[in-house]
Amino acid sequence: MLEESRNTASSWTQSPIYCLDFEGSRQSGIVEYGLVRLSGGEVTELSTRLCRSTAAISHWETATHNIRDEDVADADLFVADWELFRDKRAQGPFAAHNASFENNLIKSVWPFTNLCPNFMTHSMDIDWGPWLDTCSLYRSFFPGLESYRLSELVQSFHLESLLSRWAEQWCPSRRRTFHCAPYDALASAALLGNLNNFEGAKSLTLPQLLQWSQPGGTDHARDQLELL
C-alpha cells in the first residue's frame, strides 16, 4: 500500500520548502532570521536580516549568536516582516531543526497566519505548521547516531563543503557560522536536501514526510524506511 501511494503521488522534492531559523528568545524577541527556499534540493532564495530586540539582549544570548543591543538598535522589529512570512508559508511548508523553537517564537509574534494550505492534510488552515523538522527526521531515518545536533549532523553526512559554498553565495559576510540564522537555515536546508540521496526518503510524498516530522512519527518511519 505504501509503495502504491509513492508511485501515484509526487515526491516531496518537487515541492518548495522554506527552511527557517531564528536567533533570539521569548525575552529579547527575534533578533535575526534566515528564511531559505529549497526547491529540487537547491537553494533558490534566502531572506535574512537583523531585527530590533524587544528587550535587552542578555550576555549569554550574545555569547551564543554574537548579536548585541547596539547591533540591532536601528533595525525594524521582526513584526515588520509579516507579509514575507505570511506569503512564504502559503507557498510551502516551513522546516527547521528542532522546529518547536521556531514555532514558539513566531507564534509569540503572530499566533496565526492567514488561511493557507495544510500540506499534510490537503486542507486549509491558519497555523504556521505542520513543520518539517530535520532533527526529528534524522532521528527517524538514521537511529543510533551519536548526536543529532545541527552542526554534528552536517559533519556526519559530509555536508560542510556544500554548506560553505551556499554560505558564501547567500549569507552576509559576518554571519557565516553556526548560531547565525541564515547559516543555520542553510544547514537545515542541506540536511533536508541530503535526504534526496536515499531512495526510501526521496520517493516519499510531502504529506508523508510531514507526518514523520510530527510527534509519534519516529516509529512509523523506522518501520517503513530502509535508508542505510
PLY file of the C-alpha trace (Angstrom):
ply
format ascii 1.0
element vertex 228
property float x
property float y
property float z
element edge 227
property int vertex1
property int vertex2
end_header
0.00 0.00 0.00
2.86 2.36 0.85
4.62 1.58 -2.43
1.38 2.20 -4.35
0.92 5.61 -2.73
4.54 6.52 -3.55
4.10 5.60 -7.18
0.91 7.61 -7.70
1.92 10.83 -5.91
4.70 13.36 -6.42
7.90 13.16 -4.40
8.36 15.79 -1.70
11.41 17.04 -3.61
9.09 18.64 -6.18
7.59 20.97 -3.56
9.08 24.28 -2.41
10.04 24.16 1.28
11.07 27.11 3.45
13.82 26.36 5.96
13.70 28.81 8.83
15.96 29.73 11.70
15.63 32.39 14.39
18.16 33.86 16.78
16.67 35.35 19.91
14.38 34.33 22.75
10.98 34.99 24.26
12.70 37.60 26.44
14.60 39.60 23.80
12.40 38.71 20.85
13.55 37.59 17.42
16.80 39.44 16.68
17.71 37.67 13.42
16.02 35.40 10.93
17.09 33.30 7.99
14.44 32.01 5.59
15.67 29.73 2.80
13.66 28.45 -0.15
14.67 24.89 -1.04
13.36 23.51 -4.33
14.57 20.33 -6.00
17.39 20.11 -3.48
18.76 23.56 -4.39
18.61 26.88 -2.58
16.83 29.44 -4.75
16.21 32.26 -2.25
17.41 33.45 1.14
15.81 36.27 3.11
17.63 37.42 6.22
18.13 40.47 8.42
18.80 41.61 11.96
15.73 42.75 13.93
15.45 45.21 16.81
15.12 43.42 20.14
12.01 43.84 22.27
14.09 43.84 25.47
17.75 43.91 26.38
19.76 41.05 24.88
21.37 39.10 27.68
25.09 38.37 27.81
24.51 34.63 27.46
22.44 35.17 24.33
25.15 37.35 22.80
27.71 34.67 23.65
25.66 32.26 21.52
24.73 34.34 18.47
27.15 37.30 18.72
24.40 39.90 18.35
24.48 42.87 20.74
21.87 45.50 21.52
23.81 48.12 19.58
23.87 45.88 16.51
20.09 45.95 16.23
19.24 49.33 17.74
18.38 50.88 14.35
16.72 47.81 12.83
12.99 47.31 12.38
11.21 44.94 14.70
10.54 41.46 13.35
6.83 42.24 13.18
7.53 44.49 10.16
8.03 41.36 8.01
4.55 39.92 8.40
3.85 39.87 4.66
7.06 37.96 3.87
6.31 35.15 6.32
2.60 35.07 5.51
3.28 34.74 1.79
6.06 32.15 2.05
4.00 29.96 4.39
1.20 29.96 1.81
3.61 28.69 -0.87
5.12 25.77 1.03
5.64 24.26 4.49
8.17 25.64 6.94
11.10 23.49 8.06
13.57 23.90 10.91
15.98 21.94 13.08
14.13 21.41 16.37
11.14 23.19 14.89
9.35 23.73 18.19
11.72 26.64 18.93
10.90 28.47 15.70
7.23 27.62 16.01
7.04 29.04 19.53
8.89 32.22 18.61
6.86 33.01 15.50
3.64 32.35 17.43
4.79 34.75 20.14
4.59 37.49 17.48
1.75 36.20 15.29
-0.31 33.39 16.84
-1.78 32.56 13.43
-1.18 33.23 9.77
-3.79 33.82 7.08
-5.79 30.92 5.71
-3.32 28.76 3.78
-2.77 25.14 2.72
-2.03 22.47 5.29
0.41 20.45 3.19
-0.03 17.33 5.33
-3.82 17.02 5.25
-4.63 18.82 1.96
-7.00 21.08 3.90
-6.85 24.81 4.67
-5.55 26.11 7.97
-4.35 29.24 9.79
-1.43 27.58 11.59
2.29 28.05 10.88
2.62 24.26 10.88
2.76 21.41 10.36
6.53 21.75 10.24
9.22 19.61 8.69
11.73 19.04 11.48
15.18 17.93 10.31
16.14 16.81 13.81
13.07 14.54 14.08
13.55 13.25 10.54
17.18 12.29 11.12
16.28 10.58 14.39
13.63 8.64 12.48
15.65 7.72 9.42
19.09 7.28 11.00
18.63 5.90 14.51
21.69 5.31 16.64
23.78 8.32 15.69
25.88 9.78 18.49
24.42 13.27 18.10
21.56 14.97 16.27
22.86 18.49 16.80
22.74 20.58 13.64
26.50 21.07 13.34
27.32 17.43 14.04
24.78 16.11 11.53
26.32 18.37 8.89
29.70 16.86 9.71
28.44 13.27 9.91
26.92 13.46 6.42
29.87 15.35 4.92
27.87 18.44 4.02
30.49 21.00 5.08
31.63 21.86 1.54
28.08 22.32 0.29
27.18 24.47 3.29
30.30 26.61 2.88
29.53 27.15 -0.80
25.94 28.11 -0.06
27.01 30.40 2.79
29.49 32.23 0.58
26.77 32.76 -2.01
23.88 33.67 0.27
24.98 34.75 3.77
26.18 38.18 4.90
29.94 38.02 5.31
29.85 38.22 9.11
27.08 35.62 9.51
28.67 32.50 8.05
28.90 30.21 11.05
26.60 28.16 13.27
24.26 30.15 15.53
23.81 32.70 12.76
20.24 32.49 11.48
20.93 32.47 7.72
23.74 29.91 8.13
21.66 27.62 10.34
18.73 27.87 7.92
21.07 26.82 5.11
22.36 23.96 7.26
18.83 22.73 7.80
18.23 23.01 4.05
21.39 20.97 3.40
20.19 18.22 5.75
16.77 18.19 4.15
18.21 18.09 0.66
20.57 15.30 1.72
17.56 13.00 2.22
17.19 13.11 -1.55
20.28 10.85 -1.72
18.41 7.99 -0.04
15.88 6.23 -2.22
13.42 5.47 0.56
13.17 9.13 1.56
13.40 10.53 -1.96
10.24 8.73 -3.03
8.10 9.89 -0.11
5.32 12.37 -0.70
5.31 15.71 1.10
2.40 14.66 3.38
4.32 11.52 4.36
7.48 13.46 5.17
5.46 15.94 7.21
3.73 13.11 9.05
7.07 11.63 10.07
8.18 15.00 11.43
5.31 15.01 13.92
5.36 13.58 17.47
4.90 9.83 17.25
6.15 9.63 13.68
9.53 8.14 14.54
8.47 4.53 15.00
6.39 4.60 11.82
9.28 5.95 9.77
11.71 3.45 11.24
9.42 0.56 10.36
8.81 1.68 6.79
12.14 3.03 5.56
15.39 1.23 4.83
17.81 4.04 4.23
21.15 2.71 5.35
0 1
1 2
2 3
3 4
4 5
5 6
6 7
7 8
8 9
9 10
10 11
11 12
12 13
13 14
14 15
15 16
16 17
17 18
18 19
19 20
20 21
21 22
22 23
23 24
24 25
25 26
26 27
27 28
28 29
29 30
30 31
31 32
32 33
33 34
34 35
35 36
36 37
37 38
38 39
39 40
40 41
41 42
42 43
43 44
44 45
45 46
46 47
47 48
48 49
49 50
50 51
51 52
52 53
53 54
54 55
55 56
56 57
57 58
58 59
59 60
60 61
61 62
62 63
63 64
64 65
65 66
66 67
67 68
68 69
69 70
70 71
71 72
72 73
73 74
74 75
75 76
76 77
77 78
78 79
79 80
80 81
81 82
82 83
83 84
84 85
85 86
86 87
87 88
88 89
89 90
90 91
91 92
92 93
93 94
94 95
95 96
96 97
97 98
98 99
99 100
100 101
101 102
102 103
103 104
104 105
105 106
106 107
107 108
108 109
109 110
110 111
111 112
112 113
113 114
114 115
115 116
116 117
117 118
118 119
119 120
120 121
121 122
122 123
123 124
124 125
125 126
126 127
127 128
128 129
129 130
130 131
131 132
132 133
133 134
134 135
135 136
136 137
137 138
138 139
139 140
140 141
141 142
142 143
143 144
144 145
145 146
146 147
147 148
148 149
149 150
150 151
151 152
152 153
153 154
154 155
155 156
156 157
157 158
158 159
159 160
160 161
161 162
162 163
163 164
164 165
165 166
166 167
167 168
168 169
169 170
170 171
171 172
172 173
173 174
174 175
175 176
176 177
177 178
178 179
179 180
180 181
181 182
182 183
183 184
184 185
185 186
186 187
187 188
188 189
189 190
190 191
191 192
192 193
193 194
194 195
195 196
196 197
197 198
198 199
199 200
200 201
201 202
202 203
203 204
204 205
205 206
206 207
207 208
208 209
209 210
210 211
211 212
212 213
213 214
214 215
215 216
216 217
217 218
218 219
219 220
220 221
221 222
222 223
223 224
224 225
225 226
226 227
